[in-house]
Amino acid sequence: MVSLAVCFTFPEQPRASISTGPRQQHATFYEFRTYYIQPHLNAAFLKLTNEKIHLRTAHSELVGYWSVEYGGLNQVFHIWKY
């Protein structure tokens, strides 16, 4: 029985960057959060958010906040800027 070993050498591949656009000079990041809430806890979640949101906005800027009323119900979306 004859055994053949084949060696392939590949040239080093260029490393991909996470960014698809031009690099930002000021290093701003956006975080998109989606919360899926049990239907019977939706009102309590929104009430608690209204009472405590100031604790989070002290550390980062809230850019957007949406709750879904039609379609994928019981979802809340946040966008935070860092």
QUIBELDA-V975384 format. One record per backbone hydrogen bond with DSSP energy under -0.5 kcal/mol. NH is the residue of the N-H (numbers start at 1). CO is the residue of the C=O. Records with the same first field share a line. If there is no record, write none. Layout:
BEGIN
NH = CO, CO
END
This chain:
BEGIN
6 = 4
7 = 5
8 = 6
10 = 8
31 = 80
32 = 30
33 = 31, 78
35 = 76
37 = 35, 74
41 = 38
42 = 38, 39
45 = 41
46 = 42
47 = 43
48 = 44
49 = 45
50 = 46
51 = 47
52 = 48
53 = 49
55 = 52
56 = 52, 53
57 = 53
58 = 54
59 = 56
60 = 56
61 = 81
63 = 61, 79
64 = 79
66 = 77
68 = 75
72 = 70
73 = 71
74 = 68
76 = 35
77 = 66
78 = 33
79 = 64
80 = 31
81 = 61
82 = 29
END
